[in-house]
Amino acid sequence: MTHTGQTAAQPAAADASGQGLNARIVVERGSFRLDVALAAAPGDVVALLGPNGAGKTTALRALAGLVPLSGGHLRLDGAVLDRTPPESRPVGVVFQDYLLFPHLTALDNVAFGPRCRGASKAQARAVAAGWLERMGLADHAGVKPRRLSGGQAQRVALARALATGPRLLLLDEPLAALDARTRLEVRAGLRRHLAEFEAVAVLVTHDPLDAMVLADRLVVVEHGRVVQEGTPSDIARHPRTDYIARLVGLNLYRGVAEGHSVRLDAGPAVTTDEALYGPVFVAFPPGAVTLYRERPAGSSARNLWRCEVVGLETHGDRIRADLTGELPLAADLTTVAAAELGLQPGATVWATVKAGQTHAYPA
């Protein structure tokens, strides 16, 4: 498998008029250093994606003003916010566990922001009522958080964040607290509200589906730095690190291409359909792998490797085999095929992949 260390794409530019977000977030804590550049135009939804400990939430908290910058800059619609206190920033935040005030009704939770910004009680409640209406929660205005479902609480938290008219909306794992069925419904609603939001939204998540569905652009952070960014489809087709490859469900390797043959950095050669030269990545899905217990006689497959099964797990309606040997890889097969092959840890298998099912691209 390949490793991190690739050059990330340059961040997309903010609006030419200076509107939107233009930030370089540098935060140093002990031996950990976060250094992430972010730029987005009004209407953009950017997802910060990465493994636990990558620095995603620290970046979000720095944007909110809850963590001071060690360096870099933060400009929003042309205004410098580096030292602006959190309560004075035009920023709305939806926290992972929502942090609704338990003693206030849904209406007064949403009215809290406008009240803090100087609106009268009547004005703030009128704004809040409008937002609850938009969220489909008009009937729950008088309900306190403990009597709301997870999906309802998430929508109240979103309404509270939007009620002040923020120019930057920050969402920290906004769907993580929901069960699978509720998550599906709330994700669709959140997508609709983000599409209508006219300023910049930054979403932190470790869930690739949330990122792919909700964001216009993904920024992948590992070890405190950006390793790749682009549209969801670009990143899904051209992963550049092991983490991203696992996220989108691909086997990924790095090597040097000479035409249709790629000599991998660690392992054998792979034959591909693309004719390339120089450093490349090669990727293929686990479903493209065919397994045999005996070396297939007369096989025309150019990609054939002797492997050993090191693990098996259910993956949706299929079995995923984790293989080591000449080429470490993941293979997906049906339950019936796994049983017929008698797959178990320690078993020797032969793995084949057709050249037409591989995808090579410049490293």
VEXMAR-932243 format. One line per 3 residues: number of its first residue (from 1); their letters; for each residue x, y, z of N, C-alpha, C. Coordinates in steps of 0.02 Angstrom, whole numbers, plus 50000, padded with zeros to 5 digits. Example, Ala and Ser with C-alpha at 12.3 -4.5 7.8 and 13.67 -1.06 7.14 Angstrom:
2
1) as) 50660,49716,50390,50615,49775,50390,50660,49835,50390  50642,49888,50354,50684,49947,50357,50645,50002,50394;
REM end
This chain:
363
1) mth) 50042,49940,50000,50000,50000,50000,50044,50062,50000  50015,50117,49978,50054,50179,49975,50050,50215,50042  50088,50267,50048,50090,50305,50111,50082,50378,50098;
4) tgq) 50069,50416,50151,50061,50488,50146,50127,50519,50124  50122,50585,50109,50183,50619,50088,50175,50648,50019  50112,50646,49992,50101,50675,49926,50088,50750,49933;
7) taa) 50103,50785,49880,50089,50857,49879,50015,50868,49871  49985,50907,49915,49913,50921,49911,49900,50973,49858  49839,50971,49832,49819,51022,49784,49816,51090,49818;
10) qpa) 49824,51143,49779,49818,51210,49807,49746,51223,49827  49732,51259,49882,49664,51271,49902,49628,51314,49851  49563,51300,49844,49522,51339,49798,49520,51412,49821;
13) aad) 49514,51457,49775,49515,51529,49792,49449,51551,49821  49452,51600,49864,49391,51632,49888,49364,51677,49832  49307,51705,49843,49276,51749,49794,49323,51806,49776;
16) asg) 49326,51825,49711,49373,51876,49688,49362,51943,49722  49301,51956,49746,49286,52019,49779,49311,52021,49851  49340,51965,49874,49362,51962,49943,49309,51933,49989;
19) qgl) 49251,51917,49961,49198,51887,50002,49215,51813,50014  49188,51786,50068,49200,51716,50084,49257,51708,50134  49283,51648,50138,49333,51629,50188,49401,51623,50156;
22) nar) 49451,51654,50188,49521,51647,50168,49561,51638,50232  49585,51578,50244,49618,51564,50308,49677,51519,50300  49727,51531,50342,49780,51482,50353,49782,51472,50428;
25) ivv) 49764,51412,50448,49756,51397,50519,49818,51360,50544  49857,51394,50585,49916,51364,50615,49906,51362,50691  49904,51302,50718,49897,51293,50790,49950,51243,50813;
28) erg) 49990,51263,50862,50042,51219,50889,50025,51201,50961  50024,51136,50974,50009,51110,51041,50059,51055,51056  50108,51069,51097,50160,51020,51111,50195,51000,51047;
31) sfr) 50197,50936,51032,50231,50913,50972,50185,50913,50911  50121,50928,50922,50073,50927,50866,50069,50996,50834  50073,50998,50767,50067,51060,50731,50014,51053,50677;
34) ldv) 49964,51095,50680,49911,51099,50630,49928,51156,50583  49929,51143,50519,49942,51196,50469,49898,51181,50409  49840,51214,50406,49790,51200,50355,49767,51265,50322;
37) ala) 49771,51268,50256,49745,51325,50218,49675,51309,50195  49629,51357,50204,49559,51348,50183,49536,51411,50147  49505,51402,50090,49475,51459,50055,49409,51435,50024;
40) aap) 49358,51477,50030,49292,51458,50004,49252,51521,49988  49215,51518,49935,49172,51574,49915,49103,51566,49947  49065,51621,49953,48997,51615,49980,48956,51563,49942;
43) gdv) 48920,51521,49979,48881,51468,49948,48917,51401,49947  48983,51401,49961,49022,51339,49960,49012,51300,50025  49009,51234,50019,49010,51190,50077,49074,51148,50073;
46) val) 49118,51158,50122,49183,51123,50123,49182,51073,50180  49202,51011,50167,49207,50960,50219,49279,50948,50236  49295,50953,50301,49361,50932,50326,49354,50859,50347;
49) lgp) 49393,50817,50315,49387,50745,50324,49455,50719,50346  49455,50670,50391,49518,50641,50411,49510,50595,50471  49560,50556,50486,49556,50509,50543,49556,50546,50609;
52) nga) 49539,50511,50663,49541,50540,50730,49612,50566,50744  49615,50625,50773,49680,50654,50791,49714,50691,50734  49680,50696,50677,49711,50730,50619,49715,50805,50628;
55) gkt) 49669,50833,50669,49669,50906,50679,49605,50940,50653  49556,50900,50631,49495,50929,50602,49458,50973,50651  49444,50946,50710,49405,50984,50759,49444,51044,50785;
58) tal) 49510,51037,50792,49551,51094,50812,49544,51151,50761  49545,51133,50696,49537,51183,50644,49469,51218,50649  49417,51179,50662,49350,51207,50668,49346,51254,50729;
61) ral) 49375,51233,50784,49373,51274,50844,49414,51338,50836  49468,51334,50796,49507,51394,50781,49466,51443,50739  49428,51417,50691,49384,51460,50651,49332,51495,50694;
64) agl) 49308,51458,50745,49257,51486,50790,49287,51534,50840  49353,51535,50848,49385,51578,50898,49393,51545,50965  49379,51480,50969,49383,51444,51033,49454,51418,51046;
67) vpl) 49496,51417,50994,49566,51399,51001,49607,51454,50967  49655,51485,51002,49694,51539,50971,49741,51514,50918  49752,51554,50866,49800,51537,50814,49871,51547,50840;
70) sgg) 49915,51501,50823,49986,51510,50836,50019,51549,50779  49987,51548,50722,50012,51582,50663,49960,51581,50608  49977,51607,50549,49930,51608,50494,49883,51668,50498;
73) hlr) 49825,51663,50468,49777,51718,50466,49707,51691,50456  49658,51733,50471,49587,51715,50462,49549,51776,50439  49528,51774,50376,49488,51829,50348,49421,51802,50325;
76) ldg) 49368,51838,50343,49300,51820,50323,49267,51881,50293  49248,51875,50229,49220,51932,50192,49265,51994,50196  49330,51981,50195,49379,52036,50195,49398,52061,50263;
79) avl) 49360,52043,50315,49375,52066,50383,49424,52017,50417  49473,52045,50452,49522,52004,50487,49493,51984,50555  49489,51919,50567,49458,51894,50629,49508,51861,50676;
82) drt) 49573,51866,50660,49624,51828,50698,49616,51836,50774  49601,51897,50796,49598,51909,50869,49528,51930,50892  49479,51920,50849,49410,51938,50867,49382,51884,50914;
85) ppe) 49354,51904,50972,49327,51853,51018,49269,51815,50986  49257,51753,51009,49207,51710,50978,49138,51743,50973  49117,51777,51026,49049,51805,51027,49040,51863,50978;
88) srp) 49096,51890,50954,49092,51947,50907,49102,51925,50834  49112,51861,50823,49123,51837,50754,49055,51820,50722  49046,51834,50657,48984,51817,50622,48983,51743,50604;
91) vgv) 48988,51702,50656,48998,51630,50647,48944,51592,50686  48913,51543,50653,48866,51498,50687,48897,51430,50693  48885,51396,50750,48915,51331,50762,48862,51280,50781;
94) vfq) 48865,51221,50749,48824,51164,50771,48873,51112,50798  48871,51102,50864,48917,51055,50896,48892,50984,50889  48938,50936,50899,48921,50865,50889,48863,50843,50933;
97) dyl) 48862,50866,50997,48807,50846,51041,48757,50902,51050  48759,50951,51004,48709,51005,50996,48711,51058,51051  48725,51038,51115,48732,51087,51170,48672,51134,51175;
100) lfp) 48612,51106,51167,48552,51147,51178,48545,51161,51252  48516,51220,51269,48505,51237,51339,48446,51196,51364  48457,51152,51414,48403,51105,51434,48343,51139,51465;
103) hlt) 48353,51199,51495,48298,51232,51531,48257,51278,51485  48279,51285,51422,48243,51329,51375,48204,51288,51325  48148,51315,51302,48110,51283,51248,48149,51286,51183;
106) ald) 48125,51249,51134,48156,51253,51067,48155,51324,51041  48100,51359,51051,48094,51429,51028,48147,51473,51061  48154,51467,51127,48201,51511,51162,48273,51490,51150;
109) nva) 48286,51426,51136,48353,51406,51115,48373,51441,51051  48327,51444,51003,48343,51475,50939,48346,51551,50946  48305,51579,50992,48303,51652,51002,48365,51677,51039;
112) fgp) 48403,51631,51070,48459,51651,51112,48510,51693,51074  48528,51671,51013,48578,51707,50973,48557,51778,50957  48498,51787,50926,48475,51855,50912,48471,51900,50974;
115) rcr) 48452,51870,51032,48449,51909,51094,48519,51933,51113  48569,51888,51105,48638,51907,51121,48664,51962,51075  48636,51964,51015,48657,52015,50966,48617,52080,50973;
118) gas) 48574,52085,51025,48541,52148,51039,48468,52153,51020  48440,52099,50993,48369,52101,50974,48326,52099,51038  48267,52130,51034,48220,52126,51091,48194,52055,51096;
121) kaq) 48163,52039,51152,48137,51971,51162,48086,51954,51108  48042,52002,51093,47990,51991,51042,48021,51981,50973  48071,52023,50956,48104,52017,50891,48140,51950,50885;
124) ara) 48176,51931,50939,48214,51869,50938,48168,51809,50931  48111,51811,50966,48064,51755,50961,48031,51751,50892  48020,51809,50861,47991,51810,50794,48040,51778,50744;
127) vaa) 48104,51795,50750,48156,51765,50707,48158,51690,50720  48158,51671,50784,48162,51599,50802,48103,51561,50775  48043,51589,50780,47983,51555,50755,47988,51544,50680;
130) gwl) 48016,51593,50644,48025,51585,50572,48072,51528,50556  48126,51523,50594,48174,51469,50581,48145,51400,50599  48108,51396,50654,48077,51332,50671,48027,51311,50618;
133) erm) 47992,51360,50590,47945,51346,50535,47983,51316,50476  48040,51347,50458,48080,51323,50401,48106,51252,50414  48118,51237,50477,48145,51170,50494,48090,51118,50503;
136) gla) 48027,51139,50495,47972,51092,50505,47959,51077,50578  47976,51125,50622,47970,51113,50694,47924,51164,50728  47880,51196,50689,47836,51247,50719,47795,51218,50776;
139) dha) 47776,51155,50770,47735,51123,50821,47775,51106,50884  47841,51114,50882,47883,51095,50939,47914,51157,50972  47888,51216,50957,47917,51278,50983,47920,51279,51059;
142) gvk) 47869,51251,51092,47866,51254,51165,47897,51194,51200  47929,51150,51162,47956,51088,51189,48029,51098,51211  48046,51069,51268,48116,51072,51293,48157,51014,51263;
145) prr) 48223,51023,51261,48266,50975,51226,48257,50902,51246  48244,50888,51310,48240,50819,51331,48182,50782,51299  48133,50819,51274,48074,50788,51242,48080,50788,51166;
148) lsg) 48137,50810,51139,48148,50809,51067,48184,50744,51047  48169,50719,50987,48207,50663,50960,48276,50688,50939  48320,50641,50923,48387,50662,50901,48385,50705,50839;
151) gqa) 48343,50686,50791,48337,50724,50730,48308,50794,50741  48259,50798,50787,48229,50863,50803,48280,50908,50839  48318,50879,50885,48369,50918,50921,48421,50945,50872;
154) qrv) 48440,50904,50823,48489,50926,50774,48463,50985,50734  48399,50983,50716,48370,51038,50677,48362,51101,50719  48348,51094,50784,48345,51153,50828,48415,51184,50833;
157) ala) 48466,51141,50840,48535,51167,50845,48555,51203,50780  48533,51176,50723,48548,51209,50659,48511,51275,50654  48448,51276,50675,48409,51339,50673,48442,51391,50718;
160) ral) 48466,51370,50777,48498,51416,50824,48561,51446,50792  48599,51403,50756,48661,51427,50724,48646,51476,50667  48590,51467,50633,48574,51508,50575,48535,51572,50593;
163) atg) 48508,51574,50653,48463,51629,50671,48498,51696,50676  48564,51696,50683,48600,51760,50687,48624,51784,50619  48607,51747,50566,48630,51766,50499,48705,51762,50492;
166) prl) 48736,51705,50511,48810,51700,50509,48837,51703,50438  48899,51726,50432,48934,51725,50368,48978,51663,50362  48983,51626,50417,49020,51563,50417,48983,51515,50463;
169) lll) 48963,51458,50437,48928,51407,50475,48975,51348,50485  48986,51328,50549,49031,51273,50566,48990,51216,50594  49001,51156,50567,48965,51097,50589,49014,51043,50609;
172) dep) 49013,51025,50673,49060,50976,50700,49025,50908,50706  49039,50862,50660,49008,50795,50661,48932,50802,50674  48895,50839,50632,48826,50855,50649,48778,50796,50649;
175) laa) 48798,50739,50621,48753,50681,50617,48777,50623,50661  48833,50633,50695,48865,50577,50731,48821,50549,50787  48779,50591,50817,48739,50568,50874,48675,50532,50855;
178) lda) 48662,50525,50790,48599,50497,50766,48605,50423,50749  48549,50386,50757,48549,50316,50735,48545,50315,50658  48557,50256,50630,48565,50250,50557,48503,50275,50519;
181) rtr) 48443,50257,50543,48382,50275,50506,48370,50351,50510  48378,50379,50570,48369,50452,50578,48421,50489,50537  48481,50463,50537,48537,50495,50502,48521,50506,50428;
184) lev) 48491,50456,50397,48474,50460,50326,48426,50518,50313  48375,50523,50355,48324,50575,50347,48354,50644,50361  48392,50650,50416,48419,50715,50436,48473,50737,50386;
187) rag) 48511,50690,50359,48562,50708,50310,48530,50741,50249  48473,50713,50227,48438,50742,50169,48413,50812,50184  48387,50822,50245,48364,50889,50265,48421,50938,50270;
190) lrr) 48477,50915,50299,48535,50959,50307,48563,50979,50239  48563,50932,50192,48587,50948,50124,48544,51004,50094  48479,51000,50105,48434,51052,50078,48448,51120,50109;
193) hla) 48457,51122,50174,48469,51186,50209,48538,51215,50189  48588,51171,50181,48654,51196,50161,48652,51223,50089  48611,51192,50047,48605,51216,49978,48575,51286,49975;
196) efe) 48533,51302,50025,48501,51368,50028,48544,51420,50064  48596,51398,50099,48638,51443,50139,48683,51483,50093  48682,51549,50100,48716,51592,50052,48787,51612,50072;
199) ava) 48809,51591,50131,48878,51607,50152,48919,51542,50150  48975,51541,50187,49020,51483,50185,49001,51434,50240  49001,51369,50225,48991,51318,50275,49051,51271,50276;
202) vlv) 49076,51256,50337,49131,51209,50345,49107,51152,50390  49112,51092,50365,49087,51033,50399,49146,50988,50418  49148,50966,50480,49199,50918,50502,49165,50850,50509;
205) thd) 49195,50799,50479,49166,50732,50485,49221,50680,50473  49209,50619,50500,49252,50563,50481,49213,50514,50439  49149,50531,50424,49105,50487,50386,49108,50507,50312;
208) pld) 49134,50463,50269,49140,50482,50198,49074,50496,50165  49021,50461,50186,48956,50472,50154,48929,50541,50170  48935,50562,50233,48914,50630,50251,48951,50681,50209;
211) amv) 49017,50672,50202,49058,50719,50164,49039,50719,50091  49031,50660,50062,49016,50655,49990,48947,50686,49974  48899,50676,50019,48831,50699,50006,48823,50774,50019;
214) lad) 48856,50799,50072,48843,50867,50095,48889,50920,50065  48950,50900,50045,49001,50951,50028,49011,50958,49953  49029,51020,49934,49050,51033,49865,49124,51015,49856;
217) rlv) 49162,51021,49910,49234,51009,49906,49257,50975,49971  49302,50928,49964,49330,50893,50021,49402,50916,50031  49420,50927,50094,49489,50941,50113,49509,50886,50162;
220) vve) 49555,50843,50141,49574,50786,50183,49635,50805,50223  49629,50798,50290,49683,50817,50336,49709,50754,50370  49775,50746,50369,49808,50692,50406,49869,50722,50441;
223) hgr) 49878,50705,50505,49936,50728,50543,49943,50804,50540  49887,50840,50541,49889,50912,50546,49900,50950,50482  49900,50915,50425,49910,50950,50362,49863,50922,50308;
226) vvq) 49854,50962,50256,49811,50942,50200,49850,50894,50155  49822,50834,50144,49855,50786,50100,49821,50782,50032  49758,50804,50028,49724,50804,49964,49661,50846,49969;
229) egt) 49643,50880,49915,49578,50913,49914,49551,50915,49843  49485,50919,49839,49453,50919,49773,49380,50903,49781  49346,50893,49725,49275,50875,49728,49269,50803,49753;
232) psd) 49211,50785,49780,49203,50716,49803,49218,50664,49750  49197,50677,49688,49208,50628,49634,49282,50622,49617  49318,50679,49617,49390,50677,49603,49427,50636,49655;
235) iar) 49410,50647,49718,49446,50613,49772,49428,50538,49772  49365,50522,49758,49345,50452,49756,49380,50414,49700  49393,50448,49645,49425,50416,49587,49502,50416,49592;
238) hpr) 49530,50465,49627,49602,50472,49628,49629,50480,49699  49618,50430,49743,49645,50436,49811,49721,50439,49810  49750,50477,49857,49822,50485,49858,49855,50461,49923;
241) tdy) 49814,50436,49970,49843,50407,50031,49803,50344,50049  49833,50302,50092,49799,50242,50115,49732,50258,50149  49733,50310,50190,49672,50329,50226,49615,50343,50178;
244) iar) 49629,50383,50126,49576,50400,50078,49555,50338,50039  49603,50296,50020,49586,50235,49983,49539,50191,50023  49554,50182,50087,49510,50141,50130,49441,50174,50136;
247) lvg) 49441,50240,50140,49379,50277,50147,49332,50265,50088  49360,50264,50028,49319,50257,49968,49318,50184,49943  49350,50139,49981,49345,50068,49966,49387,50045,49908;
250) lnl) 49450,50066,49904,49494,50045,49849,49559,50016,49876  49587,49968,49840,49657,49948,49850,49700,50000,49815  49751,50026,49848,49791,50079,49819,49866,50063,49828;
253) yrg) 49904,50073,49774,49976,50061,49775,50012,50117,49737  50076,50124,49753,50116,50173,49717,50174,50138,49683  50192,50162,49624,50248,50131,49588,50271,50175,49531;
256) vae) 50310,50144,49487,50337,50179,49428,50312,50143,49366  50279,50181,49322,50250,50152,49261,50298,50156,49203  50298,50102,49164,50332,50100,49099,50282,50072,49050;
259) ghs) 50242,50117,49022,50189,50094,48977,50132,50064,49017  50114,50001,49000,50058,49968,49033,50079,49930,49096  50143,49931,49112,50167,49895,49171,50189,49944,49225;
262) vrl) 50167,49931,49286,50186,49973,49343,50224,49930,49394  50288,49946,49404,50327,49912,49455,50313,49946,49522  50280,49910,49567,50260,49940,49631,50320,49952,49676;
265) dag) 50315,50004,49719,50369,50020,49766,50383,49961,49812  50329,49927,49832,50337,49869,49877,50295,49812,49849  50325,49770,49808,50287,49715,49781,50300,49704,49707;
268) pav) 50256,49666,49675,50266,49646,49605,50245,49701,49557  50244,49685,49493,50219,49731,49442,50144,49720,49433  50110,49773,49411,50038,49770,49396,50029,49793,49323;
271) ttd) 49991,49755,49285,49976,49774,49216,49911,49815,49216  49913,49871,49181,49855,49916,49179,49834,49929,49108  49774,49955,49099,49750,49975,49033,49783,50040,49010;
274) eal) 49796,50086,49058,49826,50151,49041,49900,50143,49027  49924,50177,48976,49996,50179,48962,50024,50244,48990  50062,50238,49045,50090,50297,49078,50164,50286,49090;
277) ygp) 50200,50341,49107,50271,50336,49122,50287,50378,49184  50330,50352,49226,50349,50389,49286,50307,50369,49347  50313,50407,49402,50278,50390,49464,50202,50391,49456;
280) vfv) 50170,50339,49478,50096,50334,49472,50067,50301,49534  50001,50309,49540,49961,50268,49585,49922,50218,49543  49910,50159,49572,49866,50109,49541,49813,50091,49592;
283) afp) 49750,50092,49570,49695,50076,49616,49647,50028,49582  49616,49985,49623,49562,49943,49598,49518,49923,49658  49453,49913,49646,49407,49897,49701,49414,49824,49723;
286) pga) 49399,49809,49786,49402,49740,49809,49358,49693,49768  49304,49720,49739,49260,49678,49699,49290,49657,49633  49346,49688,49612,49379,49670,49549,49424,49610,49557;
289) vtl) 49434,49587,49620,49480,49532,49633,49443,49465,49629  49471,49417,49591,49444,49350,49590,49493,49304,49625  49466,49259,49669,49509,49215,49709,49501,49142,49687;
292) yre) 49557,49105,49690,49559,49034,49675,49599,48999,49730  49581,48936,49746,49621,48898,49794,49683,48868,49762  49678,48851,49696,49735,48826,49660,49754,48876,49606;
295) rpa) 49817,48877,49588,49838,48921,49533,49797,48905,49471  49761,48955,49444,49717,48940,49387,49757,48918,49326  49741,48857,49300,49777,48829,49243,49759,48868,49180;
298) gss) 49810,48886,49142,49797,48920,49078,49766,48988,49086  49771,49019,49145,49741,49085,49155,49775,49138,49111  49733,49179,49079,49760,49233,49038,49771,49297,49078;
301) arn) 49754,49294,49143,49761,49354,49185,49834,49375,49191  49848,49437,49174,49916,49462,49180,49933,49477,49253  49882,49491,49293,49892,49507,49363,49871,49446,49405;
304) lwr) 49919,49409,49428,49907,49347,49465,49956,49344,49523  49930,49339,49585,49975,49341,49643,49956,49285,49693  50007,49257,49724,49996,49207,49777,49989,49244,49843;
307) cev) 49935,49231,49878,49920,49268,49940,49898,49221,49996  49894,49249,50055,49869,49211,50113,49815,49252,50147  49762,49218,50167,49706,49251,50201,49727,49266,50273;
310) vgl) 49722,49330,50293,49738,49348,50363,49676,49369,50402  49620,49381,50367,49559,49401,50402,49499,49399,50356  49440,49388,50386,49377,49388,50349,49326,49428,50390;
313) eth) 49287,49470,50356,49235,49506,50391,49176,49518,50344  49117,49522,50373,49057,49537,50334,49060,49610,50315  49047,49624,50251,49051,49692,50225,48989,49703,50183;
316) gdr) 48935,49729,50215,48871,49734,50180,48845,49663,50168  48827,49647,50105,48802,49580,50090,48857,49535,50062  48920,49555,50072,48976,49516,50046,49026,49501,50102;
319) ira) 49073,49459,50086,49128,49444,50132,49191,49479,50106  49225,49515,50150,49288,49547,50130,49345,49506,50159  49389,49485,50114,49449,49447,50134,49509,49494,50135;
322) dlt) 49545,49494,50191,49606,49534,50197,49664,49486,50181  49703,49503,50130,49754,49458,50106,49823,49489,50113  49873,49446,50127,49943,49466,50126,49980,49420,50078;
325) gel) 50045,49432,50068,50082,49389,50022,50117,49431,49970  50117,49407,49907,50151,49443,49853,50124,49514,49846  50058,49522,49855,50028,49588,49853,49973,49592,49906;
328) pla) 49984,49631,49960,49931,49639,50010,49871,49674,49978  49811,49646,49988,49752,49677,49959,49689,49654,49995  49634,49687,49979,49568,49668,50004,49528,49641,49944;
331) adl) 49490,49587,49955,49449,49557,49902,49378,49548,49929  49329,49565,49888,49259,49554,49907,49230,49496,49867  49194,49453,49902,49161,49397,49867,49097,49380,49903;
334) ttv) 49053,49342,49869,48989,49324,49899,49001,49273,49955  48951,49268,49999,48955,49218,50053,48961,49148,50024  48924,49135,49970,48927,49068,49938,48997,49055,49911;
337) aaa) 49027,49105,49877,49094,49095,49849,49145,49084,49905  49138,49121,49960,49184,49113,50016,49179,49043,50045  49117,49016,50049,49107,48949,50076,49136,48896,50028;
340) elg) 49123,48905,49963,49148,48857,49914,49224,48854,49913  49256,48911,49924,49329,48913,49925,49358,48889,49991  49314,48881,50041,49337,48860,50107,49385,48910,50138;
343) lqp) 49369,48974,50129,49414,49027,50152,49416,49029,50228  49475,49032,50255,49486,49042,50327,49556,49071,50336  49567,49105,50393,49634,49133,50404,49688,49080,50398;
346) gat) 49740,49097,50361,49795,49050,50350,49791,49014,50283  49732,49016,50251,49725,48981,50187,49765,49016,50132  49794,48977,50087,49829,49004,50029,49780,49011,49972;
349) vwa) 49782,49068,49938,49739,49080,49880,49779,49114,49825  49751,49112,49764,49779,49148,49708,49730,49203,49690  49756,49264,49684,49713,49322,49670,49729,49348,49600;
352) tvk) 49676,49362,49562,49685,49391,49495,49644,49454,49489  49670,49501,49449,49634,49563,49433,49647,49578,49359  49594,49588,49321,49602,49605,49250,49630,49675,49243;
355) agq) 49672,49685,49193,49702,49751,49181,49649,49804,49172  49593,49786,49140,49540,49834,49127,49504,49857,49189  49514,49822,49246,49481,49842,49308,49528,49881,49354;
358) tha) 49588,49893,49331,49634,49936,49369,49629,50008,49343  49651,50055,49384,49651,50125,49364,49718,50156,49384  49757,50178,49336,49822,50210,49350,49818,50285,49337;
361) ypa) 49852,50324,49379,49852,50397,49369,49916,50425,49400  49939,50483,49375,50003,50510,49397,50006,50523,49472  50062,50510,49502,50071,50521,49574,50092,50593,49585;
REM end
